[in-house]
Amino acid sequence: MVQNDLATQRIQQLEQALVSRIAIEQAKGMLAERFGIEVDEAFEHLRCHARSNNQKLADVAAGVVNRTVDVDPSRRRSVGRPSFGVVPHGAGVDVRHTGSS
């Protein structure tokens, strides 16, 4: 019985990992297309945004795909690292992260 529960739990974890990976790939593609950057650079912007805002990468990616998170690589900090705003889609508000990471 315990082994069956562990197997079920493992299957659920793998399914969630696949869903997360799909969202990350979609978000990378969307950012690359939108900003004319390489997908590796898009991934770096997603990752930095997640770290800077203490969020999971998969959650940021899902937000980009759902257009509820604005990751704009054109916003740069003075030290050359990306600065990102989280903006509800269509809100027209520019919120910039100014803290250090």
Backbone as CSV, one residue per row, in Angstrom:
resi,resn,N_x,N_y,N_z,CA_x,CA_y,CA_z,C_x,C_y,C_z
1,MET,0.818,-1.200,0.000,0.000,0.000,0.000,0.861,1.263,0.000
2,VAL,1.906,1.301,0.849,2.790,2.455,0.918,3.529,2.645,-0.395
3,GLN,3.963,1.540,-0.989,4.682,1.618,-2.258,3.774,2.164,-3.363
4,ASN,2.532,1.785,-3.329,1.554,2.273,-4.298,1.367,3.785,-4.148
5,ASP,1.295,4.270,-2.902,1.148,5.703,-2.639,2.377,6.472,-3.123
6,LEU,3.557,5.890,-2.898,4.796,6.538,-3.349,4.850,6.610,-4.870
7,ALA,4.409,5.563,-5.523,4.396,5.549,-6.989,3.422,6.600,-7.524
8,THR,2.271,6.711,-6.916,1.276,7.695,-7.322,1.816,9.112,-7.113
9,GLN,2.468,9.321,-5.972,3.050,10.630,-5.679,4.135,10.982,-6.697
10,ARG,4.948,10.005,-7.042,6.025,10.232,-8.011,5.454,10.576,-9.392
11,ILE,4.410,9.899,-9.786,3.751,10.188,-11.071,3.204,11.612,-11.078
12,GLN,2.589,12.029,-9.981,2.057,13.391,-9.895,3.177,14.430,-9.973
13,GLN,4.309,14.143,-9.324,5.446,15.054,-9.370,5.988,15.175,-10.790
14,LEU,6.080,14.066,-11.476,6.585,14.082,-12.851,5.635,14.826,-13.792
15,GLU,4.333,14.623,-13.580,3.346,15.335,-14.400,3.446,16.841,-14.168
16,GLN,3.612,17.249,-12.905,3.734,18.670,-12.595,5.014,19.246,-13.192
17,ALA,6.089,18.490,-13.138,7.356,18.941,-13.724,7.208,19.148,-15.232
18,LEU,6.489,18.257,-15.886,6.268,18.388,-17.326,5.443,19.630,-17.644
19,VAL,4.396,19.863,-16.869,3.558,21.050,-17.077,4.389,22.315,-16.871
20,SER,5.222,22.322,-15.824,6.078,23.476,-15.558,7.062,23.710,-16.704
21,ARG,7.642,22.634,-17.187,8.624,22.738,-18.269,7.978,23.292,-19.541
22,ILE,6.776,22.865,-19.817,6.053,23.363,-20.994,5.810,24.864,-20.859
23,ALA,5.387,25.323,-19.681,5.140,26.755,-19.459,6.435,27.546,-19.610
24,ILE,7.541,27.016,-19.095,8.829,27.697,-19.205,9.241,27.821,-20.667
25,GLU,9.087,26.743,-21.430,9.443,26.787,-22.858,8.568,27.778,-23.613
26,GLN,7.268,27.804,-23.299,6.365,28.747,-23.954,6.751,30.186,-23.620
27,ALA,7.053,30.443,-22.354,7.419,31.792,-21.926,8.728,32.230,-22.585
28,LYS,9.699,31.328,-22.661,10.959,31.651,-23.333,10.689,32.056,-24.781
29,GLY,9.869,31.300,-25.461,9.539,31.609,-26.851,8.823,32.931,-26.997
30,MET,7.900,33.201,-26.095,7.155,34.463,-26.150,8.083,35.655,-25.943
31,LEU,8.970,35.555,-24.954,9.898,36.656,-24.693,10.883,36.835,-25.843
32,ALA,11.381,35.721,-26.371,12.321,35.794,-27.495,11.668,36.483,-28.688
33,GLU,10.450,36.118,-28.979,9.717,36.714,-30.095,9.427,38.194,-29.840
34,ARG,8.912,38.487,-28.663,8.488,39.846,-28.334,9.653,40.832,-28.339
35,PHE,10.811,40.410,-27.833,11.926,41.332,-27.661,13.087,41.091,-28.621
36,GLY,12.933,40.121,-29.518,13.971,39.864,-30.503,15.277,39.398,-29.877
37,ILE,15.164,38.510,-28.884,16.344,37.997,-28.193,16.408,36.484,-28.369
38,GLU,17.554,35.907,-28.041,17.712,34.454,-28.109,16.956,33.802,-26.950
39,VAL,16.565,32.551,-27.118,15.807,31.865,-26.066,16.643,31.672,-24.799
40,ASP,17.951,31.518,-24.932,18.803,31.407,-23.740,18.761,32.694,-22.922
41,GLU,18.772,33.817,-23.618,18.681,35.103,-22.934,17.301,35.274,-22.306
42,ALA,16.269,34.840,-22.997,14.913,34.907,-22.449,14.817,34.096,-21.161
43,PHE,15.433,32.914,-21.157,15.425,32.085,-19.954,16.137,32.806,-18.809
44,GLU,17.244,33.451,-19.114,17.996,34.178,-18.085,17.143,35.293,-17.478
45,HIS,16.378,35.977,-18.297,15.493,37.031,-17.801,14.383,36.439,-16.927
46,LEU,13.828,35.315,-17.329,12.821,34.651,-16.501,13.409,34.273,-15.145
47,ARG,14.591,33.679,-15.187,15.238,33.214,-13.961,15.568,34.384,-13.028
48,CYS,16.117,35.441,-13.578,16.447,36.615,-12.765,15.195,37.255,-12.163
49,HIS,14.133,37.300,-12.960,12.874,37.851,-12.458,12.356,37.015,-11.291
50,ALA,12.394,35.703,-11.442,11.917,34.816,-10.376,12.746,35.019,-9.109
51,ARG,14.045,35.073,-9.246,14.916,35.277,-8.078,14.701,36.636,-7.439
52,SER,14.625,37.664,-8.255,14.472,39.028,-7.736,13.158,39.227,-6.993
53,ASN,12.161,38.467,-7.379,10.834,38.611,-6.782,10.458,37.447,-5.880
54,ASN,11.440,36.594,-5.571,11.232,35.455,-4.681,10.041,34.600,-5.129
55,GLN,10.036,34.268,-6.410,8.973,33.463,-6.988,9.572,32.224,-7.634
56,LYS,8.735,31.233,-7.817,9.166,30.034,-8.539,9.223,30.356,-10.026
57,LEU,10.232,29.792,-10.676,10.406,30.004,-12.113,9.148,29.590,-12.875
58,ALA,8.571,28.468,-12.508,7.370,27.979,-13.198,6.204,28.951,-13.044
59,ASP,6.100,29.615,-11.882,5.018,30.580,-11.669,5.216,31.830,-12.526
60,VAL,6.459,32.285,-12.624,6.752,33.440,-13.479,6.453,33.087,-14.935
61,ALA,6.895,31.915,-15.360,6.656,31.478,-16.739,5.161,31.401,-17.034
62,ALA,4.401,30.828,-16.113,2.948,30.740,-16.307,2.345,32.138,-16.399
63,GLY,2.847,33.063,-15.595,2.367,34.442,-15.651,2.666,35.113,-16.976
64,VAL,3.840,34.842,-17.527,4.188,35.390,-18.843,3.243,34.820,-19.900
65,VAL,3.033,33.517,-19.857,2.148,32.864,-20.828,0.721,33.391,-20.704
66,ASN,0.259,33.598,-19.463,-1.101,34.093,-19.228,-1.202,35.610,-19.322
67,ARG,-0.060,36.263,-19.555,0.034,37.725,-19.689,-0.364,38.461,-18.416
68,THR,-0.036,37.868,-17.268,-0.265,38.524,-15.984,1.045,38.977,-15.359
69,VAL,2.172,38.581,-15.953,3.498,39.011,-15.499,4.209,39.638,-16.685
70,ASP,4.769,40.821,-16.460,5.496,41.542,-17.501,6.984,41.433,-17.222
71,VAL,7.681,40.651,-18.010,9.135,40.543,-17.915,9.695,41.286,-19.119
72,ASP,10.262,42.460,-18.857,10.757,43.309,-19.938,12.268,43.415,-19.868
73,PRO,12.983,42.719,-20.749,14.444,42.750,-20.721,15.044,44.111,-21.032
74,SER,14.272,45.040,-21.545,14.829,46.352,-21.877,15.045,47.199,-20.628
75,ARG,14.448,46.803,-19.528,14.661,47.523,-18.265,15.917,46.971,-17.619
76,ARG,16.912,47.797,-17.467,18.195,47.363,-16.912,18.542,48.180,-15.681
77,ARG,19.186,47.527,-14.732,19.723,48.223,-13.569,21.051,48.856,-13.955
78,SER,21.521,49.748,-13.126,22.777,50.437,-13.413,23.965,49.490,-13.440
79,VAL,23.879,48.343,-12.759,24.978,47.390,-12.763,24.880,46.429,-13.933
80,GLY,23.954,46.671,-14.845,23.854,45.854,-16.041,23.019,44.597,-15.893
81,ARG,22.375,44.415,-14.763,21.527,43.250,-14.582,20.088,43.634,-14.878
82,PRO,19.279,42.679,-15.297,17.904,43.009,-15.664,17.082,43.497,-14.478
83,SER,16.203,44.411,-14.741,15.223,44.869,-13.770,13.854,44.636,-14.385
84,PHE,12.948,44.073,-13.629,11.682,43.636,-14.194,10.520,44.233,-13.426
85,GLY,9.461,44.519,-14.136,8.239,44.970,-13.499,7.185,43.892,-13.579
86,VAL,6.414,43.732,-12.529,5.283,42.817,-12.538,4.055,43.684,-12.672
87,VAL,3.394,43.567,-13.796,2.295,44.461,-14.114,1.098,43.641,-14.560
88,PRO,-0.061,43.866,-13.941,-1.257,43.209,-14.465,-1.447,43.593,-15.920
89,HIS,-1.759,42.645,-16.752,-1.879,42.883,-18.188,-2.877,44.004,-18.456
90,GLY,-2.431,44.975,-19.226,-3.300,46.072,-19.617,-3.443,47.169,-18.579
91,ALA,-2.735,47.061,-17.445,-2.891,48.049,-16.388,-2.216,49.366,-16.722
92,GLY,-1.193,49.319,-17.589,-0.507,50.545,-17.966,0.340,51.129,-16.839
93,VAL,0.702,50.304,-15.878,1.496,50.765,-14.743,2.895,50.186,-14.889
94,ASP,3.909,51.012,-14.648,5.294,50.561,-14.737,5.848,50.454,-13.318
95,VAL,6.007,49.229,-12.840,6.544,48.990,-11.499,7.905,48.342,-11.674
96,ARG,8.942,49.033,-11.231,10.289,48.521,-11.409,10.845,48.021,-10.089
97,HIS,11.531,46.900,-10.176,12.201,46.331,-9.005,13.493,47.103,-8.804
98,THR,13.686,47.675,-7.599,14.873,48.475,-7.352,15.775,47.861,-6.303
99,GLY,15.381,46.757,-5.707,16.204,46.110,-4.679,17.358,45.370,-5.282
100,SER,18.300,44.987,-4.445,19.437,44.214,-4.938,19.155,42.738,-4.780
101,SER,19.817,41.936,-5.615,19.588,40.494,-5.531,20.831,39.782,-5.110
